[in-house]
Amino acid sequence: MRFIGPITWALVLVASLSCGEDEPPPPPTRLSVSVMGPTGAIAGARVLIAGLAAQKTDATGKVEVDVPEGVHGVRIEAKGFVTDPLPGDFPRVVTTPKSVTTSLEVSLWPKTDGVGSGALAGRLAAPSDGVLVVARGTIDYAALTDASGAFELEGLLPAQYKVTAYEKGFSYGEASGVAVAADGRTENVTVERLGPADGRVEGQLTGALSGTTAIGLFDLGTGEVLPGLRVYASAEAPFSIEGVPPGRFLVDAALELDDVVVDPDLVRTDTRPIVEVGTTAAQPLSLSLSPRVRGIGTRTSSAGLMLTWSPHSEADFYVVEVTDLLGATLFGGFDARRNWRARVLHPSTELPIEPANPLRAGAAYRARVFAAIDDPTRASFELVAASESREGLFVAP
């Protein structure tokens, strides 16, 4: 009987240890992504989450990825569709709490031009995450690398391509003569890193700006923003974008809905600032800012799809432009002589959208409105405000 006490405690200890071993692990931290198009789920969409390997959606348009707790940049690429975020837009950011499955549903819009059946894939010789890879041909295509430096471009037209890459602080070579056939897939394309790059783009903003606004560099062929090459600046203060690789880039500012836009006359005259950057040379420039035309949107009426906007106090009339998501003008805007193609006299603030090229049902387009004043001394006009270049998105019925 004197052994009952110790045996009882031993049994209790063993039972306690056993219970501890049976405790289930905490649920994983996971991001569940669903990718949809106008007609349903998109299978095979490439889902890029910063710092991780790319994953592809299944037949239901879904993929689940284990991720660290925190904030993640997410990009979606799919054959025949415009990327999310749209070219030139800020990255999509998702917060994933610990031990929770966070759901993200993304809608992609069909491309209206330049869609083929070819593909190419490869990787950077020096793996790096989030590098912009561009295949240059008759039409240019772009993708981002994943954490392993791998990239994939689908929906290419048959052609010979030159493939290069852009990353802050580094310059890359070019894989030339990359042949892509119709319905073909070219594998094992390698892009070499050549070395450091310390190009600079610097200057200052002028105009009515309260607070700060974003300034960035954009690839001319694809409209994609160069990763990491974006800064914030205030009016009348100098700015500098450093670590710029060699190349020709568009410089744009007021990239957020902050009530200012880059001088719209630069669009009218096709003189938006383009810089040629070497490995070290600084490129000075000045960007003038103008007020924003607010409230751009669409509504359906008996006349069809109507573009609407809020009145601007200085306007004598408005110039309207409709483009596809790659920037090709379908309606309105300005001709080669810098005259308007479609205008609306103030105080009217709506216009039926009747593009010269038929809109593709279910595809997305952008509309932009410019406020203008007459200049009788020159029998001309001046643009005094515009809607943001990255708003005005609408879907054709």
TIKERO-534616 format. One line per 2 residues: number of its first residue (from 1); for each residue x, y, z of N, C-alpha, C. Coordinates in steps of 0.02 Angstrom, whole numbers, m for minus. Layout:
<margus>
NUM	X Y Z X Y Z X Y Z  ...
</margus>
This chain:
<margus>
1	41 m61 0 0 0 0 43 63 0  104 59 28 144 120 30 167 143 m39
3	157 100 m92 178 121 m159 122 153 m200  61 156 m173 4 182 m211 13 256 m228
5	37 295 m178 44 367 m190 91 383 m248  154 359 m248 201 373 m303 175 348 m370
7	143 288 m371 118 262 m435 63 307 m461  19 330 m417 m35 375 m437 m8 439 m468
9	44 469 m437 73 531 m464 107 518 m531  138 460 m538 170 443 m601 119 438 m657
11	61 407 m640 8 400 m690 m19 468 m710  m28 512 m660 m52 580 m675 m2 616 m720
13	64 610 m706 115 643 m745 115 618 m817  111 552 m825 109 522 m892 48 546 m930
15	m9 548 m895 m71 570 m927 m65 643 m949  m34 684 m906 m26 755 m923 18 764 m984
17	74 726 m986 118 730 m1044 83 707 m1107  44 655 m1100 7 628 m1157 m42 679 m1184
19	m78 714 m1138 m126 765 m1160 m91 822 m1196  m31 841 m1171 7 895 m1204 27 876 m1274
21	47 814 m1285 66 791 m1352 7 790 m1400  m53 783 m1374 m112 778 m1417 m142 845 m1436
23	m116 900 m1408 m144 965 m1424 m132 981 m1498  m184 1001 m1534 m177 1014 m1606 m135 1077 m1619
25	m99 1078 m1674 m60 1138 m1691 m108 1195 m1710  m86 1256 m1705 m129 1313 m1724 m144 1311 m1798
27	m201 1338 m1819 m217 1339 m1891 m165 1378 m1930  m155 1361 m1993 m105 1397 m2033 m127 1468 m2050
29	m78 1510 m2063 m93 1577 m2090 m93 1569 m2166  m149 1585 m2196 m158 1566 m2266 m194 1622 m2304
31	m177 1628 m2368 m212 1674 m2413 m246 1633 m2467  m312 1640 m2471 m352 1605 m2521 m371 1655 m2575
33	m347 1643 m2636 m358 1690 m2691 m405 1660 m2742  m455 1698 m2762 m502 1677 m2814 m498 1728 m2871
35	m486 1703 m2932 m478 1747 m2990 m535 1735 m3039  m571 1788 m3055 m630 1784 m3097 m624 1829 m3158
37	m656 1809 m3212 m663 1850 m3271 m736 1866 m3283  m752 1901 m3337 m822 1919 m3350 m868 1859 m3359
39	m840 1802 m3381 m882 1743 m3393 m871 1687 m3342  m832 1699 m3290 m822 1647 m3240 m750 1642 m3216
41	m735 1586 m3184 m669 1575 m3154 m615 1573 m3207  m555 1596 m3189 m497 1594 m3233 m448 1542 m3206
43	m441 1487 m3242 m393 1435 m3223 m324 1453 m3250  m272 1434 m3213 m203 1445 m3235 m178 1515 m3226
45	m214 1558 m3189 m189 1625 m3175 m129 1620 m3129  m79 1661 m3141 m17 1661 m3102 m25 1710 m3044
47	m21 1684 m2983 m29 1724 m2923 39 1736 m2892  59 1799 m2889 124 1818 m2861 114 1853 m2795
49	144 1824 m2743 143 1854 m2676 215 1870 m2658  228 1932 m2641 297 1954 m2629 333 1908 m2581
51	392 1886 m2601 434 1844 m2559 421 1770 m2564  373 1749 m2606 355 1678 m2612 359 1656 m2685
53	357 1591 m2695 355 1563 m2762 286 1575 m2793  283 1586 m2858 219 1596 m2892 178 1532 m2890
55	112 1540 m2885 65 1484 m2886 14 1497 m2940  m19 1443 m2964 m70 1450 m3016 m138 1427 m2991
57	m190 1461 m3015 m258 1443 m2994 m279 1378 m3027  m324 1342 m2993 m350 1279 m3019 m409 1291 m3065
59	m444 1238 m3083 m500 1243 m3130 m557 1287 m3104  m559 1296 m3038 m611 1339 m3009 m587 1411 m3000
61	m526 1425 m3024 m499 1493 m3018 m471 1509 m2950  m458 1457 m2909 m436 1469 m2841 m367 1439 m2827
63	m333 1468 m2779 m271 1440 m2753 m263 1463 m2680  m238 1419 m2637 m225 1437 m2567 m151 1431 m2554
65	m124 1482 m2522 m52 1486 m2510 m39 1500 m2436  4 1459 m2405 26 1473 m2337 74 1533 m2339
67	60 1583 m2297 98 1644 m2297 117 1663 m2226  169 1703 m2217 183 1730 m2150 129 1779 m2129
69	122 1788 m2064 78 1841 m2039 106 1908 m2061  62 1953 m2084 86 2020 m2102 52 2048 m2163
71	88 2093 m2197 62 2129 m2255 99 2105 m2317  62 2091 m2371 91 2062 m2431 67 2099 m2493
73	114 2109 m2540 96 2133 m2606 75 2074 m2649  20 2083 m2687 m7 2029 m2728 m18 2054 m2799
75	1 2013 m2847 m9 2029 m2918 m36 1966 m2953  m83 1977 m3000 m113 1922 m3037 m99 1932 m3111
77	m73 1880 m3144 m61 1881 m3216 m97 1822 m3248  m130 1832 m3305 m166 1777 m3338 m167 1789 m3413
79	m163 1735 m3450 m164 1738 m3523 m227 1771 m3549  m218 1823 m3591 m275 1856 m3622 m309 1908 m3579
81	m281 1920 m3519 m312 1969 m3473 m262 2022 m3453  m287 2081 m3437 m246 2134 m3409 m230 2116 m3337
83	m170 2132 m3314 m149 2114 m3247 m189 2149 m3193  m186 2122 m3133 m211 2156 m3073 m152 2160 m3025
85	m132 2220 m3002 m161 2285 m3021 m148 2302 m3094  m188 2348 m3121 m181 2369 m3190 m111 2399 m3201
87	m84 2394 m3262 m18 2423 m3275 m14 2496 m3252  37 2511 m3214 47 2579 m3189 15 2593 m3122
89	m30 2550 m3099 m63 2562 m3035 m19 2538 m2977  m35 2562 m2917 1 2541 m2858 m12 2467 m2844
91	35 2432 m2812 24 2361 m2796 m37 2350 m2752  m69 2294 m2761 m123 2273 m2716 m91 2247 m2652
93	m115 2270 m2594 m87 2251 m2530 m140 2214 m2489  m121 2157 m2460 m167 2116 m2420 m135 2102 m2353
95	m174 2110 m2299 m151 2094 m2231 m177 2026 m2211  m132 1982 m2187 m152 1915 m2165 m139 1907 m2091
97	m192 1905 m2049 m183 1893 m1977 m158 1821 m1964  m125 1812 m1908 m97 1747 m1889 m152 1695 m1880
99	m141 1635 m1907 m185 1577 m1898 m255 1588 m1926  m259 1630 m1978 m324 1644 m2010 m316 1635 m2085
101	m367 1608 m2118 m369 1606 m2191 m403 1669 m2216  m365 1710 m2250 m391 1773 m2278 m410 1762 m2351
103	m469 1783 m2369 m494 1774 m2438 m485 1838 m2478  m464 1828 m2541 m456 1884 m2588 m487 1864 m2654
105	m536 1902 m2677 m566 1890 m2743 m546 1946 m2790  m519 1927 m2847 m493 1974 m2896 m529 1965 m2962
107	m550 2019 m2993 m581 2017 m3059 m532 2044 m3111  m521 2005 m3163 m478 2026 m3218 m521 2044 m3279
109	m494 2090 m3320 m530 2111 m3380 m493 2088 m3442  m530 2066 m3494 m497 2041 m3555 m458 2097 m3589
111	m401 2078 m3618 m366 2124 m3662 m406 2132 m3726  m402 2190 m3756 m439 2202 m3818 m396 2196 m3880
113	m330 2187 m3870 m284 2183 m3928 m221 2148 m3906  m184 2122 m3954 m118 2095 m3941 m117 2029 m3904
115	m170 1989 m3910 m173 1925 m3875 m157 1868 m3924  m105 1830 m3909 m86 1773 m3950 m91 1709 m3910
117	m62 1656 m3938 m66 1590 m3906 3 1565 m3884  55 1606 m3892 122 1585 m3873 139 1602 m3801
119	195 1575 m3777 217 1588 m3709 293 1582 m3706  322 1615 m3658 393 1605 m3643 402 1606 m3567
121	452 1570 m3544 465 1565 m3472 540 1560 m3461  562 1581 m3403 633 1577 m3386 645 1604 m3317
123	707 1626 m3305 723 1654 m3240 783 1700 m3246  792 1740 m3195 851 1782 m3190 911 1740 m3169
125	969 1754 m3198 1029 1717 m3178 1046 1729 m3105  1032 1789 m3080 1040 1806 m3009 970 1814 m2981
127	942 1763 m2946 872 1766 m2925 856 1829 m2884  801 1860 m2901 778 1920 m2865 702 1924 m2873
129	669 1945 m2819 596 1946 m2817 568 2012 m2842  512 2010 m2879 477 2071 m2898 512 2113 m2950
131	553 2082 m2992 588 2117 m3046 542 2119 m3108  539 2176 m3141 498 2183 m3201 535 2154 m3261
133	505 2104 m3293 534 2073 m3353 491 2093 m3413  524 2117 m3466 488 2141 m3525 513 2103 m3586
135	466 2076 m3625 481 2045 m3690 462 2096 m3744  512 2121 m3780 500 2173 m3829 496 2144 m3900
137	440 2160 m3934 430 2139 m4002 387 2191 m4036  346 2171 m4085 299 2217 m4114 252 2245 m4061
139	232 2201 m4015 197 2220 m3954 238 2197 m3895  243 2238 m3843 282 2220 m3784 238 2188 m3731
141	267 2140 m3694 231 2106 m3640 274 2108 m3578  242 2106 m3519 279 2112 m3456 254 2064 m3404
143	298 2045 m3358 281 2003 m3301 330 2020 m3245  312 2000 m3184 358 2006 m3127 387 1938 m3109
145	448 1939 m3082 478 1877 m3058 451 1860 m2989  454 1795 m2972 436 1774 m2904 500 1770 m2862
147	495 1741 m2803 551 1741 m2756 612 1704 m2783  602 1657 m2829 657 1619 m2858 687 1652 m2919
149	659 1709 m2939 682 1743 m3000 649 1716 m3063  599 1672 m3056 566 1643 m3114 513 1691 m3142
151	503 1689 m3208 451 1730 m3240 417 1689 m3294  357 1711 m3312 318 1677 m3364 273 1729 m3398
153	275 1729 m3464 232 1774 m3503 191 1731 m3550  125 1739 m3547 79 1700 m3589 37 1747 m3632
155	7 1718 m3684 m35 1757 m3729 5 1800 m3777  66 1778 m3795 109 1816 m3840 92 1800 m3913
157	97 1851 m3955 92 1841 m4027 156 1809 m4053  152 1768 m4106 213 1737 m4133 261 1791 m4160
159	323 1789 m4137 372 1841 m4156 439 1823 m4125  490 1863 m4143 555 1862 m4110 555 1917 m4057
161	576 1899 m3997 575 1947 m3942 645 1958 m3913  654 2018 m3886 712 2034 m3844 687 2039 m3772
163	716 2000 m3728 692 1996 m3659 743 2029 m3613  720 2077 m3573 764 2110 m3526 727 2120 m3460
165	761 2150 m3411 731 2158 m3344 751 2225 m3315  709 2248 m3268 720 2312 m3235 711 2304 m3160
167	763 2327 m3123 763 2322 m3050 800 2383 m3022  774 2410 m2968 808 2467 m2937 878 2447 m2916
169	928 2486 m2937 996 2475 m2915 1037 2428 m2958  1006 2398 m3010 1043 2350 m3052 1025 2359 m3125
171	1074 2343 m3168 1060 2342 m3240 1063 2270 m3265  1024 2255 m3317 1019 2188 m3344 1035 2187 m3418
173	1060 2129 m3440 1072 2118 m3511 1007 2102 m3547  1016 2076 m3607 958 2063 m3650 966 1995 m3682
175	915 1953 m3675 912 1890 m3712 879 1904 m3778  918 1905 m3832 890 1925 m3897 874 1864 m3939
177	833 1875 m3990 815 1821 m4036 775 1765 m4004  735 1781 m3954 693 1731 m3921 631 1720 m3964
179	627 1662 m3996 572 1647 m4043 513 1617 m4006  455 1645 m4018 393 1618 m3990 346 1602 m4048
181	325 1539 m4052 281 1517 m4106 208 1517 m4083  163 1519 m4131 92 1513 m4115 80 1446 m4081
183	45 1446 m4026 31 1386 m3986 94 1355 m3958  151 1390 m3961 214 1364 m3936 233 1393 m3869
185	280 1361 m3837 305 1384 m3772 381 1380 m3772  414 1436 m3764 486 1440 m3763 509 1441 m3690
187	550 1391 m3672 572 1384 m3602 645 1405 m3594  665 1410 m3530 735 1418 m3511 767 1483 m3538
189	728 1536 m3540 756 1601 m3558 791 1630 m3496  854 1650 m3504 892 1676 m3447 912 1748 m3460
191	901 1790 m3410 921 1861 m3415 976 1873 m3363  1032 1898 m3386 1091 1907 m3344 1091 1976 m3311
193	1111 1979 m3248 1122 2043 m3214 1192 2066 m3232  1198 2129 m3256 1263 2155 m3278 1302 2188 m3222
195	1267 2217 m3173 1301 2252 m3119 1258 2306 m3089  1287 2346 m3045 1248 2399 m3012 1229 2455 m3060
197	1175 2489 m3044 1153 2548 m3082 1139 2604 m3033  1164 2663 m3048 1154 2720 m3004 1130 2781 m3044
199	1087 2769 m3093 1058 2825 m3129 1011 2864 m3084  1001 2928 m3099 957 2970 m3059 911 3010 m3104
201	850 3019 m3081 803 3065 m3112 784 3115 m3058  796 3179 m3070 784 3228 m3018 753 3291 m3048
203	722 3330 m3005 690 3392 m3027 646 3419 m2972  592 3453 m2992 545 3478 m2943 475 3485 m2973
205	426 3486 m2929 356 3495 m2948 337 3568 m2941  295 3593 m2985 267 3660 m2978 191 3655 m2984
207	157 3705 m2956 84 3705 m2960 53 3700 m2891  m14 3700 m2891 m52 3700 m2828 m55 3629 m2800
209	m14 3616 m2751 m13 3550 m2719 m12 3559 m2644  m59 3528 m2611 m61 3528 m2538 m35 3461 m2513
211	19 3461 m2475 48 3398 m2453 97 3371 m2503  98 3304 m2510 145 3272 m2555 108 3230 m2607
213	143 3212 m2660 115 3168 m2711 169 3121 m2736  148 3066 m2766 195 3015 m2789 220 3029 m2859
215	284 3015 m2871 316 3021 m2936 347 2953 m2952  337 2929 m3013 364 2863 m3030 389 2861 m3102
217	425 2806 m3117 450 2793 m3184 412 2735 m3214  397 2740 m3280 356 2690 m3313 390 2665 m3377
219	382 2600 m3390 407 2571 m3452 364 2596 m3510  396 2619 m3563 360 2650 m3618 319 2599 m3657
221	343 2537 m3663 309 2488 m3705 250 2455 m3673  250 2450 m3606 197 2413 m3572 156 2455 m3524
223	181 2515 m3507 146 2556 m3457 157 2534 m3386  199 2483 m3375 210 2457 m3307 255 2505 m3269
225	240 2514 m3205 283 2553 m3161 345 2512 m3145  403 2545 m3143 465 2511 m3125 466 2500 m3050
227	471 2437 m3027 467 2422 m2955 520 2460 m2915  498 2490 m2861 544 2523 m2815 565 2592 m2836
229	546 2614 m2896 569 2679 m2921 511 2729 m2918  491 2742 m2857 437 2790 m2843 454 2828 m2780
231	446 2894 m2782 460 2936 m2723 402 2983 m2712  401 3015 m2654 351 3066 m2638 385 3134 m2633
233	350 3185 m2657 378 3252 m2656 322 3303 m2647  341 3363 m2625 294 3418 m2618 311 3472 m2669
235	264 3517 m2681 274 3569 m2732 332 3615 m2713  368 3636 m2764 424 3682 m2758 483 3653 m2719
237	481 3588 m2705 537 3556 m2671 570 3506 m2719  636 3498 m2715 669 3451 m2760 652 3379 m2744
239	654 3336 m2795 647 3265 m2784 702 3229 m2822  717 3168 m2801 768 3128 m2835 748 3054 m2832
241	747 3022 m2889 736 2950 m2894 803 2918 m2910  828 2878 m2864 896 2851 m2871 894 2776 m2885
243	952 2750 m2908 957 2679 m2924 921 2661 m2988  915 2708 m3035 877 2696 m3097 922 2659 m3147
245	899 2603 m3174 938 2567 m3225 937 2604 m3291  982 2587 m3337 983 2619 m3402 919 2606 m3441
247	897 2656 m3480 838 2648 m3522 801 2713 m3532  747 2710 m3572 703 2767 m3584 638 2755 m3547
249	619 2803 m3505 561 2794 m3462 517 2857 m3462  453 2845 m3454 406 2900 m3443 406 2918 m3369
251	408 2983 m3355 403 3008 m3287 332 3034 m3277  299 3011 m3225 231 3034 m3211 225 3050 m3137
253	180 3095 m3120 170 3115 m3051 96 3117 m3036  79 3134 m2973 10 3135 m2951 m23 3067 m2964
255	9 3015 m2939 m12 2946 m2954 m68 2922 m2909  m90 2962 m2862 m144 2944 m2818 m201 2994 m2827
257	m260 2978 m2799 m317 3023 m2804 m307 3080 m2753  m264 3127 m2771 m246 3181 m2725 m265 3250 m2752
259	m313 3252 m2799 m342 3314 m2824 m295 3355 m2868  m240 3326 m2889 m197 3359 m2938 m177 3309 m2992
261	m161 3334 m3051 m138 3293 m3107 m79 3328 m3140  m39 3291 m3176 14 3322 m3215 m18 3365 m3270
263	11 3422 m3283 m14 3470 m3333 m45 3434 m3393  m111 3438 m3403 m143 3401 m3458 m121 3423 m3527
265	m93 3483 m3534 m68 3504 m3600 m10 3460 m3623  24 3426 m3576 77 3379 m3595 48 3320 m3633
267	m14 3300 m3614 m48 3246 m3650 m69 3271 m3719  m99 3330 m3720 m123 3358 m3784 m67 3366 m3834
269	m9 3389 m3812 47 3401 m3858 94 3342 m3863  77 3288 m3829 119 3227 m3830 190 3244 m3810
271	197 3284 m3757 263 3303 m3732 272 3283 m3659  240 3230 m3639 251 3206 m3571 325 3190 m3562
273	353 3202 m3503 425 3196 m3494 449 3124 m3501  495 3114 m3547 527 3049 m3558 602 3060 m3547
275	632 3019 m3504 703 3027 m3488 743 2969 m3516  803 2984 m3537 851 2934 m3561 903 2929 m3506
277	905 2871 m3472 948 2864 m3413 1007 2819 m3430  1068 2842 m3414 1127 2800 m3419 1139 2767 m3352
279	1200 2745 m3340 1215 2711 m3277 1223 2759 m3219  1244 2820 m3232 1257 2865 m3175 1230 2936 m3186
281	1214 2956 m3248 1197 3026 m3261 1130 3046 m3229  1128 3106 m3202 1065 3132 m3174 1024 3163 m3230
283	958 3154 m3226 913 3181 m3277 866 3232 m3244  881 3297 m3250 838 3348 m3217 776 3363 m3259
285	721 3377 m3225 660 3397 m3259 615 3434 m3211  564 3466 m3240 514 3501 m3200 445 3477 m3221
287	403 3463 m3172 335 3439 m3185 285 3489 m3156  241 3514 m3198 190 3561 m3176 125 3523 m3161
289	92 3540 m3106 31 3507 m3086 m30 3553 m3097  m87 3522 m3113 m149 3558 m3124 m204 3528 m3082
291	m261 3563 m3073 m316 3535 m3034 m348 3474 m3068  m385 3438 m3029 m418 3376 m3052 m491 3389 m3068
293	m516 3358 m3122 m588 3355 m3135 m615 3296 m3096  m664 3308 m3055 m689 3257 m3009 m750 3220 m3037
295	m767 3166 m3002 m831 3133 m3011 m841 3096 m3076  m788 3075 m3110 m797 3041 m3174 m828 2972 m3162
297	m877 2955 m3203 m911 2891 m3196 m954 2876 m3257  m992 2823 m3254 m1036 2805 m3310 m1105 2788 m3283
299	m1155 2797 m3326 m1223 2774 m3311 m1256 2752 m3376  m1306 2710 m3370 m1341 2686 m3429 m1406 2725 m3437
301	m1419 2748 m3499 m1480 2785 m3513 m1509 2760 m3579  m1563 2791 m3602 m1593 2771 m3666 m1546 2783 m3724
303	m1497 2828 m3714 m1447 2842 m3766 m1390 2793 m3765  m1390 2747 m3717 m1336 2699 m3710 m1293 2714 m3650
305	m1229 2699 m3655 m1183 2711 m3600 m1163 2785 m3600  m1175 2818 m3544 m1161 2889 m3537 m1101 2900 m3491
307	m1053 2940 m3513 m998 2961 m3471 m1019 3025 m3436  m1008 3027 m3370 m1028 3086 m3330 m969 3110 m3288
309	m972 3173 m3266 m920 3201 m3223 m948 3262 m3187  m911 3285 m3138 m932 3345 m3101 m908 3408 m3137
311	m946 3462 m3134 m926 3524 m3170 m863 3554 m3140  m823 3586 m3183 m764 3622 m3160 m776 3696 m3169
313	m761 3735 m3118 m782 3806 m3116 m752 3848 m3172  m694 3830 m3198 m661 3872 m3248 m677 3851 m3320
315	m709 3794 m3330 m715 3765 m3397 m762 3805 m3442  m741 3814 m3505 m786 3835 m3559 m815 3774 m3594
317	m774 3721 m3598 m797 3659 m3627 m752 3602 m3601  m772 3540 m3617 m735 3481 m3595 m715 3439 m3656
319	m656 3409 m3653 m633 3362 m3704 m634 3293 m3673  m663 3245 m3709 m672 3178 m3683 m629 3129 m3723
321	m599 3081 m3687 m558 3030 m3719 m573 2962 m3689  m580 2911 m3732 m590 2842 m3709 m534 2800 m3738
323	m500 2761 m3696 m445 2718 m3717 m457 2647 m3692  m421 2599 m3722 m419 2533 m3692 m369 2535 m3634
325	m362 2480 m3599 m320 2481 m3539 m246 2482 m3555  m228 2474 m3618 m159 2480 m3639 m143 2549 m3668
327	m194 2594 m3667 m182 2663 m3685 m200 2682 m3756  m224 2636 m3797 m243 2652 m3866 m308 2691 m3867
329	m309 2749 m3900 m368 2791 m3902 m421 2763 m3949  m481 2754 m3924 m537 2729 m3964 m585 2784 m3984
331	m586 2838 m3945 m636 2890 m3956 m611 2955 m3926  m621 3010 m3962 m607 3076 m3935 m532 3089 m3928
333	m515 3126 m3876 m446 3145 m3866 m425 3200 m3913  m362 3197 m3936 m334 3250 m3977 m303 3221 m4040
335	m308 3259 m4095 m280 3235 m4158 m208 3258 m4165  m178 3243 m4223 m107 3258 m4233 m93 3333 m4233
337	m145 3374 m4245 m136 3446 m4245 m153 3476 m4177  m164 3433 m4127 m175 3453 m4058 m244 3484 m4047
339	m290 3470 m4092 m359 3493 m4085 m401 3438 m4054  m456 3457 m4022 m500 3408 m3991 m539 3370 m4045
341	m555 3307 m4029 m597 3267 m4074 m669 3265 m4051  m680 3269 m3986 m748 3268 m3958 m750 3315 m3898
343	m798 3362 m3899 m802 3409 m3843 m874 3417 m3821  m882 3439 m3760 m947 3452 m3729 m945 3522 m3701
345	m993 3564 m3721 m994 3633 m3697 m1019 3636 m3625  m985 3675 m3584 m1007 3687 m3516 m1074 3724 m3518
347	m1125 3709 m3476 m1119 3671 m3414 m1136 3597 m3420  m1148 3571 m3480 m1163 3499 m3486 m1104 3458 m3461
349	m1119 3403 m3426 m1067 3361 m3398 m1081 3287 m3411  m1104 3272 m3472 m1114 3202 m3491 m1108 3196 m3567
351	m1092 3134 m3589 m1083 3121 m3660 m1094 3048 m3674  m1135 3031 m3725 m1141 2960 m3744 m1074 2935 m3771
353	m1055 2874 m3752 m992 2845 m3774 m1005 2806 m3838  m979 2831 m3894 m989 2798 m3958 m921 2793 m3993
355	m878 2746 m3972 m811 2742 m4000 m812 2724 m4074  m759 2745 m4108 m751 2728 m4179 m744 2652 m4186
357	m708 2621 m4139 m703 2548 m4138 m754 2521 m4089  m792 2470 m4108 m843 2443 m4061 m811 2420 m3996
359	m844 2435 m3941 m821 2410 m3877 m837 2336 m3871  m793 2301 m3839 m802 2229 m3829 m841 2218 m3765
361	m899 2186 m3770 m941 2175 m3711 m902 2138 m3657  m905 2164 m3596 m871 2133 m3540 m799 2156 m3531
363	m771 2192 m3580 m703 2217 m3575 m702 2285 m3540  m646 2302 m3511 m640 2364 m3473 m603 2417 m3514
365	m622 2479 m3503 m594 2536 m3537 m585 2593 m3487  m547 2644 m3508 m539 2703 m3466 m565 2764 m3503
367	m597 2808 m3465 m620 2872 m3492 m585 2928 m3454  m567 2980 m3490 m536 3038 m3459 m568 3101 m3485
369	m576 3150 m3440 m608 3213 m3457 m559 3270 m3444  m551 3315 m3493 m508 3374 m3488 m551 3437 m3488
371	m540 3481 m3440 m575 3546 m3439 m534 3597 m3477  m567 3634 m3522 m531 3681 m3566 m563 3750 m3563
373	m521 3801 m3577 m546 3869 m3584 m526 3894 m3654  m570 3934 m3684 m554 3964 m3749 m500 4017 m3743
375	m458 4020 m3794 m407 4073 m3798 m418 4111 m3863  m462 4162 m3863 m480 4196 m3925 m421 4233 m3956
377	m371 4251 m3917 m314 4287 m3945 m274 4244 m3993  m278 4179 m3984 m241 4133 m4028 m288 4087 m4067
379	m354 4100 m4061 m403 4055 m4092 m389 3983 m4074  m375 3973 m4010 m357 3907 m3986 m389 3897 m3917
381	m362 3851 m3879 m389 3837 m3812 m332 3813 m3768  m346 3813 m3703 m297 3791 m3653 m331 3742 m3606
383	m296 3688 m3589 m321 3640 m3540 m302 3663 m3471  m351 3667 m3426 m338 3693 m3358 m347 3640 m3304
385	m376 3582 m3321 m387 3529 m3272 m401 3465 m3309  m398 3408 m3273 m412 3343 m3303 m429 3293 m3248
387	m465 3242 m3267 m475 3187 m3220 m411 3147 m3214  m405 3107 m3162 m345 3067 m3152 m337 3016 m3208
389	m275 3005 m3229 m262 2958 m3284 m277 2886 m3264  m281 2873 m3198 m293 2804 m3176 m362 2794 m3146
391	m408 2841 m3159 m478 2829 m3141 m519 2825 m3205  m584 2826 m3199 m627 2823 m3258 m634 2753 m3288
393	m620 2702 m3248 m627 2633 m3272 m701 2615 m3280  m719 2586 m3337 m788 2562 m3346 m787 2498 m3388
395	m841 2461 m3383 m847 2397 m3419 m902 2404 m3471  m887 2385 m3533 m936 2390 m3587 m992 2340 m3576
397	m1055 2362 m3583 m1111 2316 m3572 m1119 2267 m3631
</margus>
